[in-house]
Amino acid sequence: MNRLAIVEYLSNKIKYTDEQKELIKAIEEAKGEMEKAAYYFEQVSTPELVDYAIYMEQAAKSRFIYLLKEAKDKGIRVDNSFKHYEEDIV
């Protein structure tokens, strides 16, 4: 079962609003984008593509942190796999 399917299953069990469900789904997607960007960074070697990989990773991380902050502001709790990003949330 993939991560988004698990998120959808849990959000149906916990009775989140549609807006909260969309935010949780967006957080999972952003986390996936960060993982893809990190993998891409490991695969490239030319300076131009390394620069692009860094940009991709930073953009994905910025979106992820923004979405975590939104979730926190709306009282949505996230699991422990996101805890190491808490210091980035002001």
Secondary structure by P-SEA (a helix, b strand, c coil): ccaaaaaaaaaaaacccaaaaaaaaaaaaaaaaaaaaaaaaaccccaaaaaaaaaaaaaaaaaaaaaaaaaaaacccccccccccccccc
